Amino acid sequence: MARSLQLPAAGGTLAAYTLCGAAPAQPPAGVRFNRIAYSAAHVVADPRADIDPWVQCALDWDATIAYRRHLWSLGLGVAEAMDTAQRGMGLDWATSLELIRRSLDAAKDVPGALVASGCGSDHLVLDEVRTVDDVIAGYEAQMAAIEALGGRLIVMASRALARVARSPADYERVYDRILSQAREPVVLHWLGEMFDPALAGYWGAASVDAAMDTALGVIAAHPQKVDGIKISLLDKDKEIAMRRRLPPGVRMYTGDDFNYAELIAGDGFGQQATHGHSDALLGIFDAIAPAASAALGHLAAGDSAAFHAILGPTVPLSRHIFAAPTRFYKTGVVFMAWLNGHQAHFTMVGGQHSTRSLAHLAELFRLADAANLLQRPDLAVHRMQTLLALHGIE
């Protein structure tokens, strides 16, 4: 099949594009890492379900779980039912819990498979939440349900808490209650307002530095109950500053989809080993999984040049996928899964495949090719041409 096509260009014109033809990076079987690396995995919608897709959620369970098996086969962990899976943005709590159950069950067949699951308060009706105690009860309900399945927790940032909290003390009370009850160490989750505008002022402060002080205080009060904290602020300097202040044994899980390569590689500075680098809990790892695995394998083997050679070219793609409005990044993640043959269609929960323009997706296609991320180039070209035809370009 010819690997050339016409793609939208500046000013609404079309321009010829030919794939570069470079072979994608592939990790060896049994690849080992010296970082913990979670991919926040997407879900595959069921396009055949007879539902109202803007208000109801239906998943293709076989394809959704198959993608998790793909991630595990590459040595990556699965951060389940997170925002990448459209949690709180189309994926409701009932479906999220079923997703967690199925993912944990599938992981039993994969030796060493890592799964951590999102625990939040998204089942609460925001207009009915009046007090911090309402938020605590919401967290406790999800916590009990996930732990009953044997799951480990990622304590997600709460829109309800951001709505009703009046001071840092309210955040401290909520997290003190939740952490004191956790069966196993949890991953805390700090998602910036660029990912979710409803989370503006999280930790009770508009200032990131003041918010960081509160979060660090929560961790310091419960160091044995916190495995790490994932922050998604798209500010590498803030992440590094917080990383160096974490208690011994508490990890920084980068959620920085703009600067992950250098943050994971690290700078080696700090009083603790974990102060010198970040581990990873990233949405972009869903879209670049084979390259991420191969790069991490090289890093563990001491070959940082190969790590950067593989992962560095993926950063422009990630910055494009996560461009403002950042909350629409999920469209690019699912588009990559479709191009690479991990699902048979390009539809999303809540109809969110429509949140990015054809021009945006065309540039994504170019950047994915430049980063050697098109695993099946002929299929990718065919599917891109199909999308173009749907938009009247043939």
KAMO-V314990 format. One record per residue. N is the residue number from 1. RES is the residue in one small letter. OMEGA is omega as a letter, one per 30 degrees, with the letter a starting at -180 (999 if undefined). Layout:
N:RES:OMEGA, N:RES:OMEGA
This chain:
1:m:l, 2:a:a, 3:r:l, 4:s:l, 5:l:l, 6:q:a, 7:l:l, 8:p:l, 9:a:a, 10:a:l, 11:g:l, 12:g:l, 13:t:l, 14:l:l, 15:a:l, 16:a:l, 17:y:l, 18:t:a, 19:l:a, 20:c:l, 21:g:l, 22:a:a, 23:a:l, 24:p:l, 25:a:l, 26:q:l, 27:p:l, 28:p:l, 29:a:l, 30:g:a, 31:v:a, 32:r:a, 33:f:l, 34:n:l, 35:r:l, 36:i:a, 37:a:l, 38:y:l, 39:s:l, 40:a:a, 41:a:l, 42:h:l, 43:v:l, 44:v:l, 45:a:l, 46:d:a, 47:p:a, 48:r:a, 49:a:a, 50:d:a, 51:i:l, 52:d:a, 53:p:l, 54:w:a, 55:v:l, 56:q:a, 57:c:l, 58:a:a, 59:l:l, 60:d:a, 61:w:a, 62:d:a, 63:a:l, 64:t:a, 65:i:l, 66:a:l, 67:y:l, 68:r:l, 69:r:l, 70:h:l, 71:l:l, 72:w:a, 73:s:l, 74:l:l, 75:g:a, 76:l:l, 77:g:l, 78:v:l, 79:a:a, 80:e:l, 81:a:l, 82:m:a, 83:d:l, 84:t:l, 85:a:l, 86:q:l, 87:r:a, 88:g:a, 89:m:a, 90:g:l, 91:l:a, 92:d:a, 93:w:a, 94:a:l, 95:t:l, 96:s:a, 97:l:l, 98:e:l, 99:l:l, 100:i:a, 101:r:a, 102:r:l, 103:s:l, 104:l:l, 105:d:l, 106:a:a, 107:a:l, 108:k:a, 109:d:a, 110:v:a, 111:p:l, 112:g:a, 113:a:l, 114:l:l, 115:v:l, 116:a:a, 117:s:a, 118:g:l, 119:c:a, 120:g:l, 121:s:a, 122:d:l, 123:h:l, 124:l:l, 125:v:a, 126:l:a, 127:d:l, 128:e:l, 129:v:a, 130:r:a, 131:t:l, 132:v:l, 133:d:l, 134:d:l, 135:v:l, 136:i:l, 137:a:l, 138:g:l, 139:y:a, 140:e:l, 141:a:a, 142:q:l, 143:m:a, 144:a:a, 145:a:a, 146:i:l, 147:e:l, 148:a:l, 149:l:a, 150:g:a, 151:g:l, 152:r:a, 153:l:l, 154:i:a, 155:v:a, 156:m:l, 157:a:a, 158:s:l, 159:r:a, 160:a:l, 161:l:l, 162:a:a, 163:r:a, 164:v:a, 165:a:a, 166:r:a, 167:s:l, 168:p:a, 169:a:l, 170:d:l, 171:y:l, 172:e:a, 173:r:l, 174:v:a, 175:y:l, 176:d:a, 177:r:a, 178:i:a, 179:l:a, 180:s:a, 181:q:a, 182:a:l, 183:r:a, 184:e:l, 185:p:a, 186:v:l, 187:v:l, 188:l:a, 189:h:l, 190:w:a, 191:l:a, 192:g:a, 193:e:l, 194:m:l, 195:f:a, 196:d:a, 197:p:a, 198:a:a, 199:l:l, 200:a:l, 201:g:a, 202:y:a, 203:w:l, 204:g:a, 205:a:l, 206:a:l, 207:s:l, 208:v:a, 209:d:l, 210:a:l, 211:a:l, 212:m:l, 213:d:l, 214:t:l, 215:a:l, 216:l:l, 217:g:l, 218:v:a, 219:i:a, 220:a:l, 221:a:a, 222:h:a, 223:p:a, 224:q:a, 225:k:a, 226:v:l, 227:d:a, 228:g:l, 229:i:l, 230:k:l, 231:i:l, 232:s:a, 233:l:a, 234:l:l, 235:d:a, 236:k:a, 237:d:l, 238:k:l, 239:e:a, 240:i:l, 241:a:l, 242:m:a, 243:r:a, 244:r:l, 245:r:a, 246:l:l, 247:p:l, 248:p:l, 249:g:l, 250:v:a, 251:r:l, 252:m:l, 253:y:a, 254:t:l, 255:g:a, 256:d:a, 257:d:l, 258:f:a, 259:n:a, 260:y:a, 261:a:a, 262:e:l, 263:l:l, 264:i:l, 265:a:l, 266:g:l, 267:d:l, 268:g:a, 269:f:l, 270:g:a, 271:q:a, 272:q:l, 273:a:a, 274:t:l, 275:h:a, 276:g:l, 277:h:l, 278:s:l, 279:d:a, 280:a:l, 281:l:a, 282:l:l, 283:g:a, 284:i:l, 285:f:l, 286:d:a, 287:a:a, 288:i:a, 289:a:a, 290:p:l, 291:a:l, 292:a:l, 293:s:l, 294:a:a, 295:a:l, 296:l:l, 297:g:l, 298:h:l, 299:l:l, 300:a:l, 301:a:l, 302:g:a, 303:d:a, 304:s:l, 305:a:l, 306:a:l, 307:f:a, 308:h:l, 309:a:l, 310:i:a, 311:l:a, 312:g:a, 313:p:l, 314:t:a, 315:v:l, 316:p:l, 317:l:a, 318:s:l, 319:r:l, 320:h:l, 321:i:a, 322:f:l, 323:a:l, 324:a:f, 325:p:a, 326:t:a, 327:r:l, 328:f:a, 329:y:a, 330:k:l, 331:t:l, 332:g:l, 333:v:a, 334:v:l, 335:f:l, 336:m:l, 337:a:l, 338:w:l, 339:l:a, 340:n:l, 341:g:l, 342:h:l, 343:q:a, 344:a:a, 345:h:l, 346:f:l, 347:t:a, 348:m:l, 349:v:l, 350:g:a, 351:g:a, 352:q:l, 353:h:l, 354:s:a, 355:t:l, 356:r:a, 357:s:l, 358:l:l, 359:a:l, 360:h:a, 361:l:l, 362:a:l, 363:e:l, 364:l:l, 365:f:l, 366:r:a, 367:l:l, 368:a:l, 369:d:a, 370:a:l, 371:a:l, 372:n:a, 373:l:l, 374:l:a, 375:q:a, 376:r:a, 377:p:a, 378:d:l, 379:l:a, 380:a:l, 381:v:a, 382:h:a, 383:r:l, 384:m:l, 385:q:l, 386:t:l, 387:l:l, 388:l:l, 389:a:l, 390:l:l, 391:h:l, 392:g:l, 393:i:a, 394:e:999
